[in-house]
Amino acid sequence: MTGHGLPDDVLLVHGGTPLHGTIRVRGAKNLVSKAMVATLLGDAPSRLYDVPHIRDVEVVRDLLELHGVRVGEGAEPNELVFDPANVESANVDEINVHAGSSRIPILFCGPLLHRLGHAFIPDLGGCHIGPRPIDFHIQALRQFGAVVDKTPQGMHLTAPNGLHGTKLELPYPSVGATEQVLLTAVRADGVTELRNAAVEPEIIDLICVLQKMGAIIKVHTDRVIEIEGVPRLGGYSHRPIPDRIEAASWAAAALATGGDVTVLGARQVDMMTFLNVFRSVGGEFDVLDGQGIRFWHPGGELRAVALETDVHPGFMTDWQQPLVVALTQASGLSIVHETVYEQRLGYTQALNQMGATIQVYRDCLGGTPCRFGRRNFMHSAVIAGPSKLHAAELVIPDLRAGFSHLIAALAAEGASRVYGVSLINRGYEEFEAKLAALGARAERL
């Protein structure tokens, strides 16, 4: 921390330069970490390619190694090899230290109950964008037959009679809860039926990983997933889907700065909803088949849009913050209704300090009333543009908002100090090197 109580990892960003150039995105953060957890379920080694160098991967690697999984580098760059032959219990204090602010440890429960008969979850961290309760995870594990004992350090789980298939319906199609059910049901005795499941591309990719290991999983229409438990699973060899959140973040940065950025690895099929909105705002893109997508600002005015975030196949909540920075440069009034996380618009205060005109509201300003309506959550925003952004001192509150602050600093006139940039490393691989490759002027202080 600095003497002013600010984080001491500071980036000085000289704004006003359009981003130009080519960068690459690797495997999706939201799949890679879960595929790493899945290695615990196998009785043979697994290989994962195109693994990004990000903090979340380090956290899961540390937790796997604590539990006796041998993790090594593969022959290919960015390849990891996992050997789960000697899975064992880990020390509670060490789990607490390594878990840090990550929410991944809760997904270890099902696999560890299958392998060892017991598991421990520390108090969970993660980004501060709403409560994100773990109640459903615990309730689901209990339905499979787990016994949960709460202590001040966290929760101890056992499965005295093993885990058994069950019928579950999610109150909301939560990605984390769907992952929990998948990682637990694949080795549970009998059939599990999950209704109102999340069907994000990363979930489908995790199902592909589990199927490679020997799981039997059917994805029905209407968000129903059926899992037939099997007595054993092997290893897998998998190249994950690319990170569509990072790809969209760089696309928004190209639009906000009036630039031209080619994102190698970006895939059209996972980004269709984003691409439609990008085009509606006035951005241009070109799909380079099999290689990536080029995103650019074609000149002229950007257009205001009305937008609601939603679960897949809707507009992803993680695409919202980077795009809002670009919307400050669009002519007219844009409306954003956030329906996935109730406290995800706090970052707009910093944009207003920089000259943006954004008002947040408790009402559902969209076509559909959502579960946060009439509950005092500021979850809709009206953005009036275009606004001239000017430099400011910015403190990063969470991962996605952090990247949007970075985009705002790049689009603003003058030099901004961005505090707490290490948080961006949780989900954006080598972002400083990528900034340099795109011609941005930014240096560590």
N, C-alpha and C positions, 0 to 999 in steps of 0.2 A: 504493500500500500504506500501511496505517496503521503507527504505530510498533510495534505488536505483530505485524507481519508479516501482518496480515489485509487483505483487499481493502478499498479505501476507498469503494466504492459500497455504501452501507449503507441498508437500509430499516428504519425502526422500525415494527413492526406491533403495534397494540393488539388483542389477541384477545378472544374471547368475544362477538362481535357476529355474529348470523346474516347471511349475505349475502342481499340481496333486490334484485331489479331485472332489467334486460334488457341484454344485451350482444350483439355480433355477431361471428361468426367469418368470416374471408375464405378465400381459396383455400388449399388444403392445402400447408403447407411442403414436404412430401415429394413433391408433384407440381410445384409452381411452379418450384422450382430446376431440375428436370430438363427441364421444358418450355422453360425459358430456354436450357439447353444445346442443345436440339434445334434452336433457331433457326440454329445454325451450319451445319446440314445443308442448309438451303434456299437457293435462288437468288433469293428474293423476300422482302420484309418480312413479319414476323409480328406479330400483336397478341395480348396476353395481358391479360385483365381480372381484376379482383378480387384484385390482387397485394397481399399483406400487407406492411406496413412492418416487416420483421424483418432482423436482421443477415445471415442466410444469403442473402437476396435481394441485399443490398448487395455481398456477396462475389462472387456469380456475375455481377452487373452489372459490377463492376470487372474481373473476369477476361475477360468478353466484350469490354469496351471496350479492354482491353490487346491483344486479338487483332483489333482493327479493326472490331468490330461497333458500329454507331451505335445507342445506346439512348436513347429519348426518352419523354416523357410523352404519353399519348394524350388524346383529347378528354374521356373519361370519368374521374372520379376513380379512382385505383388501377389505371389502365390503362397498360401499357408497350408501346412499339412498337420492334421490333428490325429493323435493316437490315444484313444480312450481306454487302453487295455487295463490301466491301473487306477480307475476312478476311486476316490476315497473321500472321507469327510474332511472338511476344512475347519480351521479354528475360527470361532465366531468373531473374535476381535479383528482377525486378518480380513475376513469378509467385509466387515464394517469399513476398514481402512481402504480396501481396494474398490469397493462399490462407489465410494465418493458420492457424487451427485447423480449417478446413473440410475435409471429405473429398470435396467436389464435383470438384476438378480431375481426378481419375482418370476421370470420365465425359466429359471433353473429348477423350480420346484418339481414340476411333473417329471422331467428327466431324472432328477436326483432321487425322487421317491421310487421310480422304477429301478434305478441302479443300486441304491443303498438302503431304501426303506425309510429314509428321513432327509429333511432339508431345513435350511434356516434362511429367513429373509430379514435383512437389516431394515431399519427405518429408511424409507426411500426418498431420494432427491428428485432431480430432473428440472426442467425449465419451469419458471414461475408464471404460468399462463392460465392458471385455474387449478382447482383441487385435484383433478384427475384421480379420483378415488380408486383404491385397489380392492374395494369391497367385493366387486364382482369376481376378481381373480380368486379371492379366498372362498367365496360362496361356491364357485365352480369346482375348486379343488375338493371342497367338502362333499359336493355331490358325487365326485368320482370315488369318494371313500377316505379322503385324507382327514386326519385329526389335527386341529390347529390349536396350538398353545401360545397365547400372547404373553410376552415378557417385556420389561422395559427396553431391552436391547433390540427387540424385533420379534419375529414369530418363528416358532419351532413347529415343523410339520412331520407327522409320521403317517404310515399307512399300514396299520396292524393286520388288516385283512386283504391287502393288495388294493389296486385301483380297478374300478369296473366302469364299463360304458354307461352312459346316461343320456337323458334328453335335456337340452338346455335351450333357452331362448334369451338372447341378449336384449336388454331394454333399449339399447342403442348399438348400432353396428360398429363397436369399438375394435380398432386394429389390435391393440394389446391383448384384449380379452379373447379375441379370435385366435391369436397366436398361442395364448395359454392353453386353450382347449385343444388345438391341433397337437402341440408338443406333449400334452398329457394323454390324449385319446389314442394316439397311434400304438401305444403298447398296453393300453388298458384292456381288460378282459371283456369281450363283447362289443356291441355296436354303440357308437355315440352319434346323436343327431343334434346338430347346432343350427338353430334358426336365427334369422336376423343377423347373420354373420357379416363381417367386413369382407369385401371382395377386391381390395386394392391390388394393383399389379404385384406389390411386394408379398402379399398373402398368397397369391397364385404361384409366385416363384418359390415361396417356402413349401407349398404343397408339392411342387416339382422336386425339390430337394428331398422331402420325406418319401415321395414315391420312389425316387432313385435308391433310397435306403431299404425299400421293401414294404412301405406302408400302402394300405388300400384306402384311398380317399376319393369320394365322388363329390363333385361340385354340381349341385342341382340348380335350376333356375330359382328366382325369388330368394336369394341369399340363404339357401339351405345347403349345409355341408354335412355329408355322412361319412363317418370314419369307422372302419372295421378294424378292431385291434388285432395286432399280430404278436406272436410270442417273442420274436427277435427281429432286430434290424441290423443291417450291415453298414458300410461306409458309403460315401458318395463322392463324386467328382463333379464340380459345378462351377459354371461361369455365371455370376449373378446379372440380373437386369441392371442397366445403368441408373445413376441417381437422377431421377426426374426433378427432384427439388433443386439440386444444385444447377442443373441445366436451365431451369426456369429462372433461377436467381441471376445467372449471367445474362440471360435474355433480357430480363428487366433492367439490368445495369446498362446493356447496350441501348435500350430505348430511352432510359432516363438521361443518359449522357450524350445522346445523339450519335451513337457509335455504330460499330459493325463487328459482331463477335461470332465466330464459328465455334460451336461446341461439339467436338468430336465425341462420339459415343452416345449422344442424345438420340432417343428413339421416338419417332412420331406416334407410334401406337399407344405409348404410355402417356403422351402429352397432348392428346387431341383436344381436350377441353381447354387447356391452357392456350394452345395454338389458335383456337377460335377467338378467344378473348384478345390475345395479342394482336390478331389481325383487325378485330373490331376497333381497338384503340388507335390503330393506324400504323402499327409495326409491320414490317415485312419479314418473311422467312422463306428459306429454301431448303427442302429436305434433300440432303446429299445421301442417296440410297446406300444403306449399309455402312455409312461413315459417320454421319452426324447431322446437325441442323445449323444453318447459318441464320443469325438474327440481326436485323439492322433497322435503323431509323431512316426512312426514305426521304426525309425533309418534309416541310409543310407542317400543318398543325396536327397534333394528336387529338383524338376525340374522347370525350367523357363517356363512361359506361356505367351501367347498373349491374351489380355483381353480387351473387350469394355464394359463400363457401358451402361445401357439402362433402359427405363421404363419397368415395368413388362410385359411379363415374362422374360425379360433380366436380366443381372447381375446388382444388385441394386447399385446405387451410394454410399449409406451408408455402403456397404460392402467393398468398394474399399480401404479406408485408412487403416483399420486394416490388410487387406490381404497384402498390399504393404510392411508392416513391415516384414511379413513372407517371401515375395518374395526377400528381401535383403539377405536371407539365402539360396536361391535356386541357383543352378549352371547354369550359362549361362545368356542370356539377356532376361528379361521379358519386355513386352510392355503393357502399360495401356493407353487406349484411353478413356478419360472422356467426355461423350456426354450429360450429364444431367445438371451439373453446370459448368459454364465456368471458375470459379476461385477456383477449389477444390484441386489444387496440391501444394499450398503454403507450406503446412506442410512438404514437402519433404526436404526443406532447413535444418530443424532441424535434419532430419535423416542423411543428408550428414555431418553435424557437428559431428555426432556420428560415422562416419566412413563408412556410406553407399555410394554407387556410383549411384546416380540417376540424370539423365539429363532430363529437361523438354523442350518441343517443342511446337511451334505454330501450327505445321502441324497435320493433322488427321492421326496418325500412327495406322491405323486399317483397317479393310476391307471396311469400309464405310466412305465417307466424311460426316461430321456432320455440324450442323448449326453454330458451332463456328470456322469452317475452314476459313482461310484467313481473320480472324478478330482480329489478334494480341493477342488472348487469349492463354496463356500457358496451354494447356489442354491435352497434351500427355506426357507420361513419359517412359523413358527406364531405367530399373533397372539392373545393372550388379552385379552378385553375384557369390559365397557367400562372404559376407563382415563381418568382425569382428566388432561388434558394441562396442563402449566404452562409459562410463558414460558422461553426460553433464548436463548443466543447461538448462531446457526447459520451455518455457512459452506457455501455452495452448491458441491457437487462437480461436477455436470453438469446439463444442461438439464432433463430430466424430473424428476430427484431435486430439482432446485431448486424446481420448482413444487410438489412435494409438501411441501417444507420450508415454503413459503409458506402452503399450506393448513393445515399443522400449527400455524403461528404464528397463523393466523386463528381456529383452533378452540381454542387454548390460553387459559388465564386469564393476564392480565398482558401486559406489553409485551416482545416479542422483538426482538432485533437480528438482521437477516438480512444477512450479508455476501456480496458477490459477485453482487448481483442483476442486474447487466448481462448475465450469462450467460443469464438468462431471455429477454432480448430476441432471442436467436438464433432462438427459435421461437414466442414468444407476442407478438403485436402489441399495443403500447400497453397492456401489462398493468396498469400503474399507473393509467391513466385508467379502465380497466375496473373495477379494485378500487374506485376512488372512486365510479363509477356504481352499484356494488352496495352502497354504504354502508359499506365497510370503512374503518377508520381506520388509515392508513399514511402515513408521511412520510419523505422522504429526509433523512439526517443529513449 
